Amino acid sequence: MTSKKLAMKKDNIIPLKSAKAEKGKEAQENVFSTPLNYEIDTPPILNPPRIECHLDKENLILYKAYIGTLHHDELVVKVLDIWAQIPDLDAYDNIIDIRFHNGDVGWHTLKEIGTLWSQHFDGNAPAKRTAFVSNHTTFAILAKAIQAFAPEQTFKTFQTRSKAIAWLKDKS
């Protein structure tokens, strides 16, 4: 295994690219298969803690599921690594499923990720929509507060993944 691949596995990031991606576009396209539709009655295994990702190139949606116990510093590093692997990141809306996350993500984490998002695009971040999937009422309130500080972005919280997908697919 390459050191990059080892580091990614050590950090519990499900990689967007693999060493085999060089073998052609087909290999790169198949690195991420369609993610499992985790629901409360069919939760993922929480260990190892990780961020699972999937790019839906047809609908231009980046799916991320935060699974297990990831704390602020770990989460920020993993999110930045994921962004760095997506050359056309500005084309994608986001679904962030935090129903199976147990870490300390709060105002400070979302504020830092928002600042880094803007910096990633040299201060010209594209207007994107982000759907959070969460069962926590307090997180829904937090998402509304974030909206006030990032009016060019649109944030909404849903209790199910299917409702979040429907909202993002509805471009009206």
KOLTI-530759 format. One record per residue (C-alpha): chain; x, y, z. Coordinates in nm, 4 decimals, padded with zeros to 6 digits. Layout:
   mol       east      north         up
     A          X          Y          Z
...
//
This chain:
   mol       east      north         up
     A    00.0000    00.0000    00.0000
     A    00.1133    00.3524   -00.0674
     A    00.1816    00.5839    00.2240
     A   -00.1070    00.8071    00.1110
     A   -00.3464    00.5135    00.1196
     A   -00.2161    00.4060    00.4616
     A   -00.2538    00.7574    00.5990
     A   -00.6090    00.7790    00.4739
     A   -00.7003    00.4468    00.6297
     A   -00.5292    00.5503    00.9519
     A   -00.7323    00.8712    00.9562
     A   -01.0503    00.6761    00.8810
     A   -01.1344    00.8778    00.5727
     A   -01.3100    00.6884    00.3020
     A   -01.0954    00.8096    00.0085
     A   -01.2399    00.9728   -00.3001
     A   -00.9449    00.8505   -00.5036
     A   -00.7444    00.5342   -00.4829
     A   -00.4038    00.4446   -00.6136
     A   -00.5780    00.2465   -00.8870
     A   -00.7576    00.5577   -01.0160
     A   -00.4633    00.6110   -01.2495
     A   -00.5724    00.3052   -01.4487
     A   -00.8493    00.5015   -01.6123
     A   -01.1627    00.7014   -01.5707
     A   -01.3706    00.3885   -01.5055
     A   -01.1639    00.3013   -01.1990
     A   -01.2016    00.6559   -01.0665
     A   -01.5785    00.6545   -01.1249
     A   -01.6214    00.3330   -00.9242
     A   -01.4189    00.4310   -00.6167
     A   -01.7374    00.5477   -00.4469
     A   -02.0339    00.3244   -00.4920
     A   -02.3791    00.4395   -00.3880
     A   -02.3757    00.4713   -00.0091
     A   -02.5970    00.2620    00.2107
     A   -02.9173    00.4363    00.3093
     A   -02.8538    00.4433    00.6815
     A   -03.1654    00.4912    00.8867
     A   -03.2361    00.4644    01.2580
     A   -03.3502    00.1046    01.2200
     A   -03.0458    00.0169    01.0005
     A   -02.7566    00.2183    01.1484
     A   -02.3957    00.1863    01.0354
     A   -02.1272    00.0222    01.2466
     A   -01.9804    00.3100    01.4491
     A   -01.6209    00.1829    01.4599
     A   -01.3953    00.2998    01.3210
     A   -01.5163    00.6626    01.3418
     A   -01.5167    00.8090    00.9915
     A   -01.6689    01.0302    00.7284
     A   -01.8251    00.8362    00.4444
     A   -01.8644    01.0201    00.1144
     A   -02.0331    00.9756   -00.2192
     A   -02.0461    01.2045   -00.5222
     A   -02.3742    01.1982   -00.7122
     A   -02.2496    01.3416   -01.0416
     A   -02.5933    01.3279   -01.2058
     A   -02.7651    01.5440   -00.9416
     A   -02.4464    01.7280   -00.8330
     A   -02.4778    01.6304   -00.4669
     A   -02.1918    01.5520   -00.2287
     A   -02.3163    01.3127    00.0400
     A   -02.1251    01.2950    00.3681
     A   -02.2137    01.0863    00.6722
     A   -02.0300    01.1547    00.9973
     A   -02.0186    00.8221    01.1801
     A   -01.8963    00.7463    01.5305
     A   -01.7048    00.9755    01.7632
     A   -01.5226    01.2491    01.5715
     A   -01.4313    01.5645    01.7599
     A   -01.3834    01.9179    01.6288
     A   -01.0155    01.8989    01.5287
     A   -01.0472    01.5553    01.3670
     A   -01.3592    01.6528    01.1783
     A   -01.2178    01.9766    01.0359
     A   -00.9035    01.8001    00.9073
     A   -01.1077    01.5235    00.7450
     A   -01.3460    01.7690    00.5760
     A   -01.0543    01.9694    00.4343
     A   -00.8973    01.6501    00.2996
     A   -01.2206    01.5560    00.1265
     A   -01.2542    01.9005   -00.0334
     A   -00.8964    01.8804   -00.1616
     A   -00.9811    01.5583   -00.3480
     A   -01.2760    01.7020   -00.5449
     A   -01.1561    01.9199   -00.8357
     A   -01.5034    02.0590   -00.9175
     A   -01.6233    02.0993   -00.5590
     A   -01.7996    02.4253   -00.6449
     A   -02.0520    02.2333   -00.8585
     A   -02.1975    02.0289   -00.5709
     A   -02.4695    02.0912   -00.3153
     A   -02.4255    01.8992    00.0120
     A   -02.6020    01.6489    00.2319
     A   -02.4395    01.6064    00.5715
     A   -02.5883    01.3232    00.7745
     A   -02.4995    01.3607    01.1422
     A   -02.7545    01.1202    01.2901
     A   -02.4823    00.8654    01.3710
     A   -02.2198    01.1117    01.4916
     A   -02.1223    01.1270    01.8601
     A   -01.8540    01.3985    01.8704
     A   -01.8493    01.7580    01.9849
     A   -01.9653    01.9397    01.6738
     A   -02.1282    02.2683    01.7519
     A   -02.1208    02.6362    01.6676
     A   -01.7397    02.6535    01.6774
     A   -01.7018    02.3658    01.4295
     A   -01.9602    02.4929    01.1838
     A   -01.8186    02.8444    01.2011
     A   -01.4646    02.7197    01.1319
     A   -01.5758    02.4969    00.8429
     A   -01.7691    02.7916    00.6974
     A   -01.4621    03.0139    00.7174
     A   -01.2456    02.7445    00.5595
     A   -01.5067    02.6949    00.2838
     A   -01.4723    03.0609    00.1901
     A   -01.0919    03.0407    00.2051
     A   -01.0943    02.7265   -00.0115
     A   -01.2416    02.9420   -00.2892
     A   -01.0158    03.2432   -00.2170
     A   -01.3045    03.4374   -00.0629
     A   -01.5413    03.3710   -00.3554
     A   -01.7309    03.0673   -00.2286
     A   -02.0130    02.9602   -00.4572
     A   -02.3728    02.9883   -00.3342
     A   -02.4599    02.6282   -00.2487
     A   -02.7326    02.4507   -00.0562
     A   -02.6533    02.2242    00.2381
     A   -02.9048    01.9805    00.3815
     A   -02.8260    01.8489    00.7283
     A   -02.9872    01.5219    00.8367
     A   -03.0258    01.5251    01.2134
     A   -03.2676    01.4085    01.4802
     A   -03.1634    01.6866    01.7189
     A   -03.3886    01.9915    01.7483
     A   -03.1000    02.1982    01.8839
     A   -02.8979    02.1309    01.5686
     A   -03.1860    02.2581    01.3535
     A   -03.1782    02.5829    01.5536
     A   -02.8006    02.6021    01.5104
     A   -02.8353    02.5599    01.1318
     A   -03.0811    02.8520    01.1225
     A   -02.8361    03.0673    01.3176
     A   -02.5580    02.9839    01.0724
     A   -02.7804    03.1001    00.7882
     A   -02.7760    03.4510    00.9340
     A   -02.3954    03.4591    00.9087
     A   -02.3764    03.3082    00.5588
     A   -02.6686    03.4555    00.3612
     A   -02.5174    03.3475    00.0282
     A   -02.5544    02.9832    00.1380
     A   -02.8768    02.7975    00.2126
     A   -02.8954    02.5565    00.5067
     A   -03.1883    02.3373    00.6004
     A   -03.2267    02.0495    00.8459
     A   -03.4250    01.7314    00.7838
     A   -03.4982    01.4240    00.9929
     A   -03.4662    01.1835    00.7002
     A   -03.2159    01.1476    00.4201
     A   -03.4909    01.1058    00.1595
     A   -03.6429    01.4467    00.2443
     A   -03.2990    01.6095    00.2233
     A   -03.2411    01.4534   -00.1201
     A   -03.5820    01.5664   -00.2438
     A   -03.5115    01.9253   -00.1326
     A   -03.1755    01.9342   -00.3104
     A   -03.3134    01.7761   -00.6283
     A   -03.5898    02.0379   -00.6402
     A   -03.3980    02.3264   -00.7962
     A   -03.6888    02.5715   -00.7769
//
